[in-house]
Amino acid sequence: MNTDKRHGLTRIIQNVILNEVKNLAIIYFLLAIFTGCASFQERIPQPTSSNGTVVFQYISSSARNVSVAGEFNGWEYKSDQPRAIRLEKNEKNIWTAKSKIEPGRYQYKYVINYQSWILDPANPYTIEDSAGNINSLLIVK
């Protein structure tokens, strides 16, 4: 095989490989988006406190009700419970609540539609309770 044909064949192989790599990158990107590993949604911070007021935020377009339940409110989450902290949804599907909480370390979870108890996806800190359940950890200073 002469040199020109070899170079031509090499360029064809390089183009095929490059196109396959691009296709794989697109596939991995789409998988990351659809599995929740990556998102174009606005990122929210973990709960923050200022002067004893804690701001909780959660993103969901499908939830009908979001509450936060934890040691700071006796794990109350239903609308008829006096210490329940209900989050309100804005136009960007960000649920938010502010609550006065005394300084300390508290376990908590979000309660979605009064039935699904989930960790706070914005908070990397967790703690295991005495029953072996994993809860989000809130530290109020």
Solvent accessible surface area in square Angstrom, and as a share of the most:
residue,aa,sasa,rsa
1,M,153,0.68
2,N,84,0.43
3,T,71,0.41
4,D,116,0.60
5,K,129,0.55
6,R,130,0.47
7,H,96,0.43
8,G,23,0.22
9,L,85,0.42
10,T,66,0.38
11,R,147,0.54
12,I,104,0.53
13,I,87,0.44
14,Q,105,0.47
15,N,87,0.44
16,V,85,0.49
17,I,99,0.50
18,L,94,0.47
19,N,82,0.42
20,E,94,0.42
21,V,83,0.48
22,K,109,0.46
23,N,73,0.38
24,L,91,0.45
25,A,57,0.44
26,I,97,0.49
27,I,87,0.44
28,Y,143,0.54
29,F,100,0.41
30,L,81,0.40
31,L,95,0.47
32,A,28,0.21
33,I,42,0.21
34,F,161,0.67
35,T,93,0.54
36,G,60,0.58
37,C,107,0.64
38,A,31,0.24
39,S,41,0.27
40,F,170,0.71
41,Q,104,0.46
42,E,93,0.42
43,R,170,0.62
44,I,29,0.15
45,P,81,0.51
46,Q,66,0.29
47,P,13,0.08
48,T,71,0.41
49,S,47,0.30
50,S,74,0.48
51,N,143,0.73
52,G,18,0.18
53,T,35,0.20
54,V,0,0.00
55,V,40,0.23
56,F,0,0.00
57,Q,42,0.19
58,Y,26,0.10
59,I,35,0.18
60,S,16,0.11
61,S,75,0.48
62,S,95,0.61
63,A,7,0.05
64,R,182,0.66
65,N,8,0.04
66,V,0,0.00
67,S,1,0.00
68,V,0,0.00
69,A,0,0.00
70,G,0,0.00
71,E,81,0.37
72,F,34,0.14
73,N,5,0.03
74,G,37,0.35
75,W,85,0.30
76,E,37,0.17
77,Y,36,0.14
78,K,90,0.38
79,S,69,0.45
80,D,120,0.62
81,Q,57,0.25
82,P,128,0.80
83,R,130,0.47
84,A,24,0.18
85,I,20,0.10
86,R,107,0.39
87,L,4,0.02
88,E,124,0.56
89,K,90,0.38
90,N,61,0.31
91,E,155,0.70
92,K,125,0.53
93,N,47,0.24
94,I,9,0.05
95,W,16,0.06
96,T,40,0.23
97,A,11,0.08
98,K,144,0.61
99,S,23,0.15
100,K,149,0.63
101,I,13,0.06
102,E,131,0.59
103,P,88,0.56
104,G,28,0.27
105,R,147,0.54
106,Y,35,0.13
107,Q,26,0.12
108,Y,0,0.00
109,K,34,0.14
110,Y,0,0.00
111,V,0,0.00
112,I,19,0.10
113,N,31,0.16
114,Y,84,0.32
115,Q,131,0.58
116,S,52,0.34
117,W,95,0.33
118,I,55,0.28
119,L,69,0.34
120,D,3,0.02
121,P,98,0.62
122,A,24,0.19
123,N,10,0.05
124,P,98,0.62
125,Y,122,0.46
126,T,66,0.38
127,I,54,0.28
128,E,107,0.48
129,D,39,0.20
130,S,129,0.83
131,A,83,0.64
132,G,40,0.39
133,N,78,0.40
134,I,78,0.40
135,N,7,0.03
136,S,0,0.00
137,L,19,0.09
138,L,7,0.04
139,I,81,0.41
140,V,3,0.02
141,K,194,0.82
